[in-house]
Amino acid sequence: MTHPSVHARNHPDKIAYQMAASGKAITYRELDELSNQGAHLFRKLGLKAGDHVALLMENRLAFMEICWAAQRAGLYYTAISRYLTQDEIAYIVRDCGAKVFITSPKCFEQVKNLTKDFAYHVIDLTVAYGSDPDQVIATLRAVYEDMKAGIASNFNVFKTIREDGALMGPWNPWLHEPVIGKAIWDLTLAMTAKATLPDNVRQVVILVVGARFDAAYEIYAHIAVAEKEGMAPARLAASTSRSASDESAD
């Protein structure tokens, strides 16, 4: 099967798959974006290439998102039938060595007595996405589109979006928690619109702090902003030198 990212580039709005009963569907672009976010979540949980995840859920859009997220993160995944008994489910999870077990609200009751016996992360989609897990697509899409538009108008002198549509720099991780991410994004816009420092001073501060913490993207982005505003090369070099950032920390 061709990777979703290929179809996302060539046919982003084409339906990747559709639920026969409900008619709910997901496009290749949505599948690519959500599976990419899922892969980041797996890494955030400490999973490494070659690790194993298990999932138990009814037929739903999230199933293939999780499978592709695991594939992107280099993980093995085992899908478990929800028609098995608790003992059979427990045996499969133990036997495959899963470090993460993913279930849905509908299936959580079926396995809630098993989760305390295992030393792995248990992700209930109710916790991750709220009372209606399928709303995550609409929620993430709204936050993503708002951020994408704002980034294009406010941060347009450096590269912010990859060719596959993923946001670069600090923004993409904010989509993992869309409610919190939206609040941080709104704060970023407010700070940009109501900045009190002169912009050349502000860029020096950002560059010195970025150099202090080796924030490569921050340095790259704000060098581009400073150059556009006419900052002298000597000042740019001084602002991004490690000696300047070390002195600022003293």
Buried (B, 14 or more C-beta within 10 A) or exposed (E): EEEBBEBBBEEBEEEBBEBEEEEEEBBBBBBBBBBBBBBBBBBEBEBEEEBBBBBBBEEBBBBBBBBBBBBBBBBBBBBBEBEBEEEEBBEBBBEBEBBBBBBBBBBBEBBEEBBEEBEBBBBBBBEBBEEEBBEBBEBBBEBBEBBBEBBEEEBEBBEBBEEBBBBBBEBBBBBBEBEEBBEBBEEBBEEEEEEEEEEEEBBBEBBBBBBBEEBEBBBBBBBBBBBEEEBEEEBBEBBBBEEBBEEEEE
